Amino acid sequence: MMPPKPKGLVQMDTDMQRRLAQMLHHRSDSLAKGDPVSLPLTTSTSYHLPEVQGAPYIYARNGTPTWEAVEAQLSLLEDAETVTFPSGMGAISAALFASLRAGDRVILPSDGYYVTRVLSEGFLAPLGVDVVQIKTLDYADADFSGAAVVYLETPSNPGLDVVDIEGVCARAHAAGAIVIVDNTTMTPLLQRPLDLGADLVVAADTKAPAGHSDALFGHVAGRDATRMARVRDWRRLSGSVPGSMEAWLVHRGLETLEVRLERMCSSAAVIAARLAEHGAVRSLRYPGLADDPSYALSRQQMQGFGFLIGMTLENATVAERFLERCPYMVRSTSFGGTHSAGERRARWGDAVPEGFLRLSIGVEPVEALWGAMAAALE
């Protein structure tokens, strides 16, 4: 029997440690004497082409040196081919549109990221795709017969329910479907869906990978060359291409991802345990708490419990007052940045109590952060 993982910490095996080291030095072998160690920012949209054959770059919609560098980083972390996009939704759109056609059925989480549902209902359904929505927990025993794509998000955003990725993949594949996993909340350091059988991974690198709340970015990763060629063609033909500045910022952010995640996850574990005992908290969700419904499965398929906490206070007024009074909690609709952030998700239409807050724990010193949170709760 394996010993229990330390709560909150990022658990990396030898292979992932090697990949992280390679990621930090992925350009080293190509450096000549006097070359800059930090990735140069290339903003050119056109390239010198006395002839096309053999040119590494042709036009910025096809590829740039800056994209190539950040895709090399992400490919090392995912252990798979990676294609980048200007946002997480750009990546999600590419994965879905490259995998579906009229008459197909896609299964989506009804309690996952709401924009994915809006996209599917507003654009896939009118094109003849049958969109079926089920709760994340219902994936455990859902019938995938007739589905072309099974799309899941685990932990779910914002409820933090967890489903067995390996089990879902086995049943989906047996039914003839491919599996797309939104891994935004975990990153490839904390959860590895491709290793568990997923066909494609999508993620918003806007969150923890970029890490500083200053770049929109996303990626699709997969190990089937034909499928990834479709994704790459979608990017080129649709024009859903990332900017060079954003790619440069994400490249820089990825170099400190492990260090930031270690702080964020360990702080989240401390704060979640204290919130669970606080009288003002009506209910709490954090996969790293031993009594959380997701704890056992999270220990099995994750390399860490993440930095997101779901906290329910008495009502909307109390929740908003907490955010207003806490000086170290940014009132923001994103997560994964260096600043801790909180948002009352019911205002976006998520099926959560009015007093539910999604908390994203940042890199502040944990005792200073907890002191501010505890004072705001009183």
Phi and psi in degrees as a GROMACS rama.xvg file:
@    title "Ramachandran Plot"
@    xaxis  label "Phi"
@    yaxis  label "Psi"
@TYPE xy
-73.6413  141.254  MET-2
-65.9424  152.32  PRO-3
-64.7478  146.514  PRO-4
-73.6947  142.938  LYS-5
-58.414  132.788  PRO-6
-61.993  128.459  LYS-7
89.1577  -23.2328  GLY-8
-79.0507  154.679  LEU-9
-84.1021  121.618  VAL-10
-102.74  111.024  GLN-11
-114.964  130.753  MET-12
-80.0127  176.77  ASP-13
-60.3821  -37.9654  THR-14
-64.0984  -43.7717  ASP-15
-68.466  -36.2104  MET-16
-60.7911  -41.4104  GLN-17
-63.9061  -42.513  ARG-18
-64.3506  -38.6363  ARG-19
-65.194  -40.9433  LEU-20
-64.0515  -42.7189  ALA-21
-61.9943  -38.5537  GLN-22
-61.53  -42.344  MET-23
-66.2698  -26.6351  LEU-24
-117.078  22.6599  HIS-25
-66.2251  -19.4947  HIS-26
-96.0672  -7.75338  ARG-27
-58.5763  -42.478  SER-28
-65.5672  -22.427  ASP-29
-95.1156  -0.400745  SER-30
-79.8429  131.485  LEU-31
-98.0236  169.136  ALA-32
-54.7831  126.938  LYS-33
86.2649  -2.40395  GLY-34
-70.1483  150.869  ASP-35
-69.752  135.438  PRO-36
-72.9107  -41.6224  VAL-37
-73.602  143.102  SER-38
-60.6438  123.202  LEU-39
-68.1337  147.643  PRO-40
-89.9679  115.631  LEU-41
-103.994  115.189  THR-42
-104.827  -2.79528  THR-43
-62.8397  138.582  SER-44
-98.0829  -12.8618  THR-45
-129.402  158.44  SER-46
-135.739  151.832  TYR-47
-66.4785  120.875  HIS-48
-133.142  73.04  LEU-49
-62.2064  -27.6816  PRO-50
-148.745  153.496  GLU-51
-80.5668  -40.3947  VAL-52
-58.9808  129.345  GLN-53
85.958  -4.051  GLY-54
-75.3278  126.08  ALA-55
-68.8247  -27.4998  PRO-56
-136.208  138.647  TYR-57
-117.744  -49.8469  ILE-58
-156.042  145.608  TYR-59
-65.4072  -19.7294  ALA-60
-73.3506  -20.7642  ARG-61
-88.4037  -30.4209  ASN-62
164.074  153.67  GLY-63
-138.76  160.226  THR-64
-60.0779  -31.5248  PRO-65
-71.6991  -42.2506  THR-66
-58.1196  -45.9842  TRP-67
-57.4871  -38.8026  GLU-68
-67.6809  -45.8071  ALA-69
-72.3987  -32.1163  VAL-70
-67.9369  -32.3945  GLU-71
-64.181  -41.0418  ALA-72
-60.9698  -51.8169  GLN-73
-65.4147  -34.7953  LEU-74
-64.4493  -36.4669  SER-75
-65.6543  -42.0846  LEU-76
-70.0511  -39.1281  LEU-77
-83.2063  -17.563  GLU-78
55.4636  47.192  ASP-79
-165.796  160.201  ALA-80
-61.8503  140.325  GLU-81
-132.496  137.056  THR-82
-122.316  129.481  VAL-83
-99.0404  157.884  THR-84
-140.288  165.467  PHE-85
-75.5012  -2.58603  PRO-86
-167.923  168.068  SER-87
-62.5453  -39.4852  GLY-88
-67.656  -29.9625  MET-89
-61.9171  -40.0342  GLY-90
-68.7531  -44.0317  ALA-91
-62.5699  -44.6672  ILE-92
-59.6993  -44.5612  SER-93
-61.986  -44.7565  ALA-94
-63.5734  -41.1949  ALA-95
-73.1211  -47.6178  LEU-96
-69.5493  -27.8781  PHE-97
-78.1271  -13.755  ALA-98
-111.923  -12.0579  SER-99
-120.544  153.729  LEU-100
-143.142  170.294  ARG-101
-54.5098  134.274  ALA-102
95.0917  -14.284  GLY-103
-76.9091  160.431  ASP-104
-115.347  134.042  ARG-105
-119.795  136.656  VAL-106
-105.437  125.773  ILE-107
-123.333  154.327  LEU-108
-76.43  126.101  PRO-109
-73.0075  -15.3678  SER-110
-115.327  19.3356  ASP-111
-93.2951  -163.087  GLY-112
-57.7649  122.783  TYR-113
-67.9957  -27.5687  TYR-114
-67.7858  -30.481  VAL-115
-62.4569  -39.2733  THR-116
-67.258  -42.3787  ARG-117
-62.2383  -43.5734  VAL-118
-58.5855  -46.5456  LEU-119
-67.8723  -42.2879  SER-120
-71.2698  -35.8375  GLU-121
-86.2869  -23.8404  GLY-122
-127.214  -40.2399  PHE-123
-73.1407  -46.9287  LEU-124
-59.111  -44.9138  ALA-125
-64.1189  -19.0373  PRO-126
-89.4202  5.28735  LEU-127
97.4799  13.3346  GLY-128
-91.1479  131.983  VAL-129
-82.7928  111.243  ASP-130
-99.3518  116.931  VAL-131
-115.144  128.952  VAL-132
-113.755  132.503  GLN-133
-136.369  159.581  ILE-134
-70.2403  151.125  LYS-135
-54.7207  -44.4842  THR-136
-66.6002  -24.3712  LEU-137
-75.2692  -12.9025  ASP-138
-61.5034  -24.8747  TYR-139
-60.5448  -32.0904  ALA-140
-135.283  22.4716  ASP-141
-71.1875  150.358  ALA-142
-90.4275  115.672  ASP-143
-95.2435  11.5469  PHE-144
-57.6712  133.511  SER-145
84.8919  -6.12277  GLY-146
-83.6896  141.535  ALA-147
-93.771  -33.8426  ALA-148
-135.02  130.763  VAL-149
-109.932  114.944  VAL-150
-110.35  126.341  TYR-151
-136.314  159.677  LEU-152
-133.986  117.894  GLU-153
-145.434  124.619  THR-154
-62.1216  148.43  PRO-155
-68.841  150.719  SER-156
-115.023  111.816  ASN-157
-108.783  -0.1505  PRO-158
-73.279  -17.9707  GLY-159
65.2647  30.964  LEU-160
-78.1952  147.52  ASP-161
-122.121  139.822  VAL-162
-125.845  152.493  VAL-163
-71.8986  104.115  ASP-164
-63.0467  -45.6492  ILE-165
-61.9615  -42.1518  GLU-166
-66.0687  -42.6235  GLY-167
-63.0088  -43.0957  VAL-168
-61.9794  -42.4756  CYS-169
-62.238  -44.3087  ALA-170
-73.1628  -36.0917  ARG-171
-66.1399  -44.2305  ALA-172
-64.4917  -38.0923  HIS-173
-63.1522  -28.5807  ALA-174
-88.2772  -0.954596  ALA-175
90.0275  13.7273  GLY-176
-102.663  156.387  ALA-177
-97.7264  161.173  ILE-178
-120.249  127.755  VAL-179
-113.351  128.772  ILE-180
-117.703  125.06  VAL-181
-82.3314  111.635  ASP-182
-108.882  24.5716  ASN-183
-58.6396  -43.5927  THR-184
-69.0515  -22.128  THR-185
-107.053  -33.4706  MET-186
68.1081  160.489  THR-187
-67.4823  -9.8179  PRO-188
-77.5801  -29.5222  LEU-189
-103.346  -19.2738  LEU-190
-156.846  139.15  GLN-191
-126.496  79.975  ARG-192
-59.9666  -34.4894  PRO-193
-63.8348  -35.8549  LEU-194
-68.2705  -22.424  ASP-195
-95.3437  5.16151  LEU-196
113.656  -5.72289  GLY-197
-64.7149  148.649  ALA-198
-86.6683  -37.544  ASP-199
-137.757  146.038  LEU-200
-116.091  136.29  VAL-201
-120.249  150.23  VAL-202
-158.216  149.308  ALA-203
-95.3956  102.375  ALA-204
-74.8557  -3.71965  ASP-205
-53.2368  -31.5815  THR-206
-80.6146  -121.699  LYS-207
-63.3181  -38.392  ALA-208
-57.9053  -50.1998  PRO-209
-69.1626  -50.0819  ALA-210
83.0792  -9.62794  GLY-211
-122.76  16.1546  HIS-212
56.7155  37.2899  SER-213
-135.48  12.3602  ASP-214
-150.456  125.484  ALA-215
-83.8273  132.379  LEU-216
-166.249  156.712  PHE-217
-158.685  168.844  GLY-218
-151.144  157.576  HIS-219
-118.313  135.952  VAL-220
-129.501  143.573  ALA-221
-166.094  164.096  GLY-222
-112.233  4.08383  ARG-223
-100.828  115.191  ASP-224
-61.7875  -38.8698  ALA-225
-66.0232  -44.0423  THR-226
-64.4287  -42.35  ARG-227
-68.9786  -30.0839  MET-228
-63.0603  -37.9118  ALA-229
-63.0647  -42.5077  ARG-230
-63.4625  -43.6749  VAL-231
-65.0323  -40.0792  ARG-232
-63.4145  -38.6652  ASP-233
-59.5244  -43.735  TRP-234
-61.939  -47.2279  ARG-235
-65.597  -43.7689  ARG-236
-81.5777  -31.9005  LEU-237
-82.3672  -19.0543  SER-238
80.0818  15.0298  GLY-239
-82.8184  71.4  SER-240
-111.711  143.429  VAL-241
-76.829  153.553  PRO-242
-79.4475  152.824  GLY-243
-65.8329  -37.839  SER-244
-63.8351  -42.84  MET-245
-64.6772  -41.6238  GLU-246
-61.1858  -40.7296  ALA-247
-63.8761  -41.3195  TRP-248
-65.6297  -40.2436  LEU-249
-68.1769  -39.0015  VAL-250
-56.9025  -44.4915  HIS-251
-66.5823  -42.8392  ARG-252
-62.6307  -39.1106  GLY-253
-61.5371  -26.7477  LEU-254
-66.7796  -21.653  GLU-255
-113.784  10.6595  THR-256
-57.4191  -48.6157  LEU-257
-59.8831  -43.9694  GLU-258
-64.6662  -43.7183  VAL-259
-66.27  -43.3176  ARG-260
-61.2167  -39.8879  LEU-261
-57.4899  -45.4077  GLU-262
-68.2394  -46.5527  ARG-263
-63.1333  -44.3988  MET-264
-70.4399  -41.2374  CYS-265
-67.3135  -38.2091  SER-266
-67.0108  -40.3773  SER-267
-60.6426  -38.9054  ALA-268
-63.4474  -42.6533  ALA-269
-64.2288  -48.0971  VAL-270
-68.4962  -39.2298  ILE-271
-61.6765  -43.0332  ALA-272
-61.6421  -38.5635  ALA-273
-74.9366  -38.2338  ARG-274
-63.4528  -35.8984  LEU-275
-61.2529  -24.3328  ALA-276
-100.632  0.59323  GLU-277
-85.5899  135.581  HIS-278
-65.887  -23.6433  GLY-279
-80.0606  -13.7441  ALA-280
-90.6015  118.044  VAL-281
-76.5887  -39.5409  ARG-282
-156.519  159.17  SER-283
-143.905  140.492  LEU-284
-124.578  123.162  ARG-285
-155.309  121.457  TYR-286
-60.4952  -17.5923  PRO-287
-86.2806  -3.75627  GLY-288
-83.2086  132.84  LEU-289
-60.6006  -26.5969  ALA-290
-97.1305  7.2368  ASP-291
-73.9339  139.925  ASP-292
-57.8013  -23.4671  PRO-293
-94.0107  -1.36213  SER-294
-61.0969  -50.9793  TYR-295
-61.7449  -45.8203  ALA-296
-69.6364  -35.984  LEU-297
-62.8054  -42.4815  SER-298
-60.7553  -32.0101  ARG-299
-76.6079  -39.6597  GLN-300
-116.018  -0.177871  GLN-301
-113.185  156.845  MET-302
-100.684  10.8952  GLN-303
175.873  164.249  GLY-304
-98.4793  -0.737917  PHE-305
87.7093  -175.771  GLY-306
-122.053  5.72257  PHE-307
-97.2744  139.641  LEU-308
-130.044  135.521  ILE-309
-103.793  116.996  GLY-310
-124.209  131.225  MET-311
-111.403  122.089  THR-312
-101.502  -179.374  LEU-313
-56.1375  -44.7938  GLU-314
-161.944  -177.723  ASN-315
-62.2828  -39.7743  ALA-316
-62.8743  -45.738  THR-317
-64.794  -40.2193  VAL-318
-64.2429  -46.5956  ALA-319
-65.5091  -35.8597  GLU-320
-64.4845  -39.6972  ARG-321
-59.0778  -48.3584  PHE-322
-63.2134  -38.98  LEU-323
-65.8567  -35.3137  GLU-324
-89.0839  -14.8705  ARG-325
-90.8432  110.049  CYS-326
-71.0158  -17.2384  PRO-327
-106.711  23.167  TYR-328
-127.336  103.645  MET-329
-69.2527  136.367  VAL-330
-89.0906  93.2767  ARG-331
-141.088  153.398  SER-332
-94.2774  9.5145  THR-333
-114.83  -177.233  SER-334
-153.444  170.706  PHE-335
88.6498  4.57137  GLY-336
-87.535  177.193  GLY-337
-68.6783  -28.293  THR-338
-85.3259  134.269  HIS-339
-63.9142  144.121  SER-340
-139.526  152.573  ALA-341
-142.104  147.329  GLY-342
-150.434  139.969  GLU-343
-85.7156  106.262  ARG-344
-75.2971  -18.6846  ARG-345
-63.0118  -24.2574  ALA-346
-68.2616  -16.0666  ARG-347
-96.5798  0.0268495  TRP-348
93.9345  5.9481  GLY-349
-65.9082  146.761  ASP-350
-80.8091  69.9277  ALA-351
-133.144  161.497  VAL-352
-60.1648  154.456  PRO-353
-59.364  -29.3762  GLU-354
-93.1296  12.4599  GLY-355
-79.3167  131.674  PHE-356
-120.84  132.962  LEU-357
-92.4003  117.699  ARG-358
-105.431  131.689  LEU-359
-113.2  115.261  SER-360
-85.3784  130.008  ILE-361
-97.809  -146.91  GLY-362
-108.858  13.084  VAL-363
-60.6354  151.41  GLU-364
-53.8447  130.179  PRO-365
-63.8094  -37.7596  VAL-366
-70.4626  -36.6834  GLU-367
-65.1219  -41.2813  ALA-368
-65.3268  -46.5237  LEU-369
-63.4668  -40.2877  TRP-370
-58.7688  -41.7125  GLY-371
-67.9345  -40.0284  ALA-372
-67.181  -43.811  MET-373
-63.1859  -41.4479  ALA-374
-64.3492  -38.9169  ALA-375
-69.1421  -24.9273  ALA-376
-80.8968  -20.3762  LEU-377
